[in-house]
């Protein structure tokens, strides 16, 4: 069994999306965060509460590349707790749009259809 350091290392697609996001310019990160935050509609309310607890715990205190940005913490945490099919669909979309810089036109409502 392989140990993974980060939650997204278990899935090569998620890993690629997160690494691409990490390396993206700030304006692309902002658009990506907005896109990911739209996933809230597909994540249960009790999970959303855990997301807010995580934000409070790590904001300005963590070592991760996104810990200094409360919006990005929330976005990444939402992605982390989303169902696997939503994670993979979002990762595919992020990879696609970050490599083409067309996040403005992406529609996260289509994610639920891509199981």
C-alpha positions as CSV (number, residue, x, y, z in Angstrom):
1,X,0.0,0.0,0.0
2,X,1.4,3.4,-0.9
3,X,1.3,6.3,1.6
4,X,0.3,9.6,0.2
5,X,1.4,12.9,1.7
6,X,-1.5,15.0,0.5
7,X,-5.2,14.1,0.0
8,X,-5.0,14.7,-3.7
9,X,-1.9,12.5,-4.3
10,X,-4.2,9.4,-4.4
11,X,-5.5,10.4,-7.8
12,X,-3.1,11.5,-10.5
13,X,-5.7,13.7,-12.1
14,X,-6.4,15.6,-8.9
15,X,-2.7,15.8,-8.3
16,X,-2.1,17.3,-11.7
17,X,-4.9,19.8,-11.2
18,X,-3.7,20.9,-7.8
19,X,-0.1,21.3,-9.0
20,X,-1.2,23.3,-12.0
21,X,-3.4,25.5,-9.7
22,X,-0.4,26.0,-7.4
23,X,1.8,27.2,-10.3
24,X,-0.9,29.4,-11.9
25,X,-0.8,33.2,-11.7
26,X,-2.9,34.9,-8.9
27,X,-5.7,36.0,-11.3
28,X,-6.1,32.4,-12.5
29,X,-6.1,31.1,-8.9
30,X,-8.8,33.6,-8.1
31,X,-11.0,32.5,-11.0
32,X,-10.3,28.8,-10.1
33,X,-11.3,29.4,-6.5
34,X,-14.5,31.0,-7.6
35,X,-15.2,28.0,-9.9
36,X,-14.5,25.5,-7.1
37,X,-16.6,27.4,-4.6
38,X,-19.6,26.8,-6.9
39,X,-19.3,23.1,-5.9
40,X,-21.0,24.0,-2.5
41,X,-24.3,23.1,-4.0
42,X,-23.1,19.5,-4.5
43,X,-21.6,19.0,-1.0
44,X,-23.8,18.3,2.0
45,X,-24.4,21.0,4.7
46,X,-22.6,19.1,7.5
47,X,-19.5,18.8,5.2
48,X,-19.7,22.6,4.7
49,X,-19.5,23.1,8.4
50,X,-16.3,21.0,8.5
51,X,-14.9,23.2,5.7
52,X,-15.4,26.3,7.8
53,X,-13.7,24.6,10.8
54,X,-10.7,23.8,8.7
55,X,-10.5,27.4,7.4
56,X,-10.5,28.7,10.9
57,X,-7.8,26.2,11.9
58,X,-5.4,26.8,9.0
59,X,-5.9,30.4,7.9
60,X,-2.5,32.2,8.2
61,X,-1.1,29.3,10.2
62,X,-0.5,26.4,7.8
63,X,2.4,25.6,5.6
64,X,0.4,24.8,2.5
65,X,0.7,27.1,-0.5
66,X,-3.0,28.1,-0.2
67,X,-3.1,28.7,3.6
68,X,-2.7,32.5,3.3
69,X,-5.7,32.9,1.2
70,X,-9.1,32.2,2.9
71,X,-11.0,31.9,-0.3
72,X,-8.5,29.4,-1.7
73,X,-8.5,27.4,1.6
74,X,-12.3,27.2,1.3
75,X,-12.2,26.2,-2.3
76,X,-9.5,23.5,-1.9
77,X,-11.2,22.2,1.2
78,X,-14.5,21.9,-0.7
79,X,-12.8,20.0,-3.4
80,X,-11.2,17.7,-0.8
81,X,-14.5,16.8,0.8
82,X,-16.5,16.5,-2.4
83,X,-17.5,13.0,-3.7
84,X,-14.8,11.4,-5.8
85,X,-16.8,11.7,-9.0
86,X,-17.1,15.5,-8.4
87,X,-13.4,15.7,-7.5
88,X,-12.4,14.0,-10.8
89,X,-14.8,16.1,-12.9
90,X,-13.6,19.3,-11.3
91,X,-10.0,18.3,-11.7
92,X,-10.5,17.6,-15.4
93,X,-12.2,21.0,-15.8
94,X,-9.5,22.8,-13.9
95,X,-6.7,21.2,-16.0
96,X,-8.6,22.1,-19.1
97,X,-9.3,25.7,-18.2
98,X,-6.1,26.5,-16.5
99,X,-4.1,25.4,-19.5
100,X,-6.3,27.4,-21.8
101,X,-7.2,30.3,-19.4
102,X,-10.9,30.1,-20.0
103,X,-12.3,29.7,-16.4
104,X,-14.7,32.6,-17.0
105,X,-16.7,30.4,-19.3
106,X,-16.7,27.2,-17.2
107,X,-19.9,25.9,-15.7
108,X,-19.6,23.8,-12.5
109,X,-23.3,22.8,-12.8
110,X,-22.2,20.4,-15.5
111,X,-20.0,18.5,-13.0
112,X,-22.9,16.6,-11.4
113,X,-23.7,15.2,-14.9
114,X,-20.2,13.8,-15.4
115,X,-20.2,10.7,-13.2
